[in-house]
Amino acid sequence: MKVLQLKITLKDAKPPVWRRVLVEDNITFSKLHRVIQYAMGWMELHDYEFRLGRMIVRENGMPAMEATGKNKALKVMSAKKLKLSDVNLASLKKFRYIYGFRGNWSHDVTVEKVLDQESGVQYPVCIKGKRNCPPECVGGPEGYEEFIRAVLDPKHPLHEPMLESVGCSYSPEDFNIDEANHMLRSIK
């Protein structure tokens, strides 16, 4: 069994938000979804899919509209059954993770390294990250930009409602790696 060092970068988020995690290659894509969610600070409230070239990996493996008609060449796989080791991710180098189809939180997942397991390390583990993840409820990258303007400006008309929607405090710069790893340790 090998360990993959993955860098997960939230696309179109300004300022950039990313995490670097180590995961065993024998986990399913369903578990990788959970790893990404917990490392980023999200709570698994929306649908997701992985796009690996001509393959789409979804929780239930059911084809969606883009996998029908002229795009029948797309292969749709079940995230609950397909393991990372079933796909040659090291040669792929980068793939896409999309979370919340309405908000379209799109992430680049880069395979940075393939490592041997280290004795005493509990996987998955987050080894680095930058910036706080956007709240799930802000409506995607465009909504996040408006959210940031509102929470950083006490005179903005949506300042108070936006802060209340996320629990009365939010800083785009804060990332707590200990909290991310606490959540990751809960994954079975």
N, C-alpha and C positions, 0 to 999 in steps of 0.2 A: 504494500500500500504506500502511495506517495502523498505528499502534501503540496497543495497548490497555493502560491502566494498570489492573491487577486487584488487588484486595485479597482474599486467601484467608484465611478465618477458620475455624479448627477449632472446630466447635460442641461444646458441653458439656464443654470442657476447662477445668479450673480449676487454676491461673490461665489466662487467655486466651492462646492461641497464634495468631499471624497472620503473614502475609508480604505484602509489596507488590511486585509484579513488573511489568515491561514486556515485552510480547510482540507480535510482528508478527501482524496479523490474518489472514495467509495460511497459518498453520500449521494442522495438523489437530488434532482433539480428542485424538488419540492422543499427539501431541507435547505438547499442553497438560497431559495427565496426567503426562508425564515432567517437565515444568517444575515442576508442583506437587510431585511427589515429591522432586525434587532441592532445591527451595527450602525445603521443610519438613525435609528431612534423612532421608527414607525411601528404601527400596531396591527398590521395585516388586515386592514379594513376593506381593501379593494382587490379586484382581479389582477392577474399578472400573466406575463409570458416572457419566455426567453426566445431570442431570434439568433440562430446560429447558421449563417449562410442561408441555405434553402430549407432549413429545418426550423419549425416552431415547436416549442415545448411549453405545454400548458398544464394547469393543475388536473384537468379532467381529460386532456388529450383530444377533446372534441374539435373538429375543424370549425373555423370561423369563416366569415364571408371572404376574407382575403385568400383562403385556402380552397376556394371553389372557383368555378368558371375558368377563366384563362390562366389562373394561377394554380391549377391542380398539381403542378409539379412540386409544390411545397409539401414537405412531409411533416405531419403533425404528430407529436409524441406526447405521452403522458409524463408529467413532471413527477408523479408519484412512483413511476416505474423506472424511468431512465436515470442512470447514475452518471456522474461526471466522468468516471473512468470508461464509460461506454462510448464517449466521444473523445476524439483526439484534440483536446483543448490546447495542448502545448503547440500544436501546429496551426490551430485556428488563431491563436494570439489574442483576439478580441471578439466579444460578442455583445449583444444588446439585451438588457433587462428592462421591461416596460411594466410599470406599476400604476394602477388606476387609469383605465382607458379614457375616462372623461378628462382627468387632469393631465394625462399623458406624461407622467414622470418617467422620462427615458434616461437610462444609465448605460454608460460604456463599462463593460467588465473586461479588464485586461489581465491576461495570464502573464504575470511578471517573472515567476520562477516556478520550477518543479523541484521540490526538496524531499529529502528523506525525513521520516518522522523523528522528532527529538524525544528522548526519554523524559518523562515528567511533565510534558506539555499537554494540556487539555485542549483539544480542538473542538470546535472552531474557536479562534481567538482573534481579536482586533489588535493590530500592532501599531497602528497610526491612523490619524484622521485629521481633517480640517473642517472647521465650521459646523454650526448647528444645522441639522436637517430642517427643511421647511415643514411647517405643520401640514398634515395631510389634507386639511379642510380648506386650503386657500385657492384651489382650482388650477393647479399647474404652475409652470414657470412664470407666466404673465401675471397670474394672481399673486404669486410670491413676491414679485417686484412691487406691486401695489401694497401688499401686506407690510413689507419692509419699510416703505415710505411712511406708512401710517404708524407703525409701532415706534419708529425712531423720531417721529415728530409729534411732540405732545400737543401741538396746535392743529394737527390734522383732524378733520371731522370724524374720521373712523378710528382714531387712536384708541380710545377707551373700548369700543366694541371689539376691535381686533385683539387687544390684549385679553379681554374677558373670554374670547373664543378659545384662547390657548392657556388659560389659567392664570392670567394677570402678570406674567413676565415672559419675556423672550429676548434673547440676544443672538443675532445671527453669527457672532464670532464664537460662542460657547460650544465646545465639544468636550464631553466628559468620557474619556476612554474607559475609566473604571466602571461607569454605569453601563456602557456598551458591553463590556466583558461580563458584567453581572448578568445581563440579559442573555448573552450568548451561552453562558454556563447552564441556563435553564433548558437548552435544546437537548432533547434525548435522541 
